[in-house]
């Protein structure tokens, strides 16, 4: 199911990286429905993912899926690396990253982990004419079929209704401040280019953003 795919991929490669958010004054903090920290709550959800199986799927596609290998090979190359580095240095991305870290999510650790996974893969492509299409579609389908979607959604619902730390995270991520920061990043030409490239690889980030807008109550995604 595409709605959980990207979250699951990040989680299975890195687990969920949580920064310690700034402390509030005791007088400002309401009684917590749950004593679990945000880190504990996110790890509970991450624990539902069959990580060893996901790694096996990735290795299988590295051996048998020429389109997957072509996509990864491209993401190791100069054009993609330059796009990523350009976005990383943009003030809009830096502002969003700071907001997320202050909320308890450290994007640097997550992104560095995913980059390390991609860069360290040893890809050998057999010369073919025409060259294979770059696509992550078969890999995505394999991963989606092995994600316990119902269990993950049930766990998310439980954390949102019973976990004070998770409720605070959701409220902050769904705020209009968060939306404005996200939209500034989406409007960057380099980000639009990356979204177009990924769409050509059968990874539709427009669908992901549409789901995110619905989930956070932001209305329709119109970019």
C-alpha angles and dihedrals in degrees: 000000000000094000093073100027101095094042089050094048092053091045096048093049098044108005110233115307114215127191120205106255120222113279120249125215114272091241090058097051117089120215109284118239087209131030092214117116121233089253091054092048094050092046089053089058093043090052089066091067117095094230099174091051091049091053089050089053091052092050091048091054091048088059102039111018113081092180091053091048091049090052093049091045090054091050088055090054134096099258096054095039090051092051091051093048092048092053091045090059096047116111090226092059093043090054093049092046091052091049091052093047091050086051092053104266119111106204094181092066093045095047093044090052094051091045090051090052092052098041096048096053112108105225123188116183120196111229108256136169112246096024116238119272114258106242140152093187100108091045091050092051091050092050095045092052090058100045114103092226097172092051092047094050091047091051091049090051092050093049092048093051100038108023116082094194092051091047090054090049092051092048091052095044092048094048123115088244089060092046092052092051092048092050093051089056093046090053093058109113091226092054091049088051091051091049090051092049092049091048088056086054089054094256106124109198090175088070090048092051091046089055091046091052091051093045093051094042094245097135124233123352104234104173 
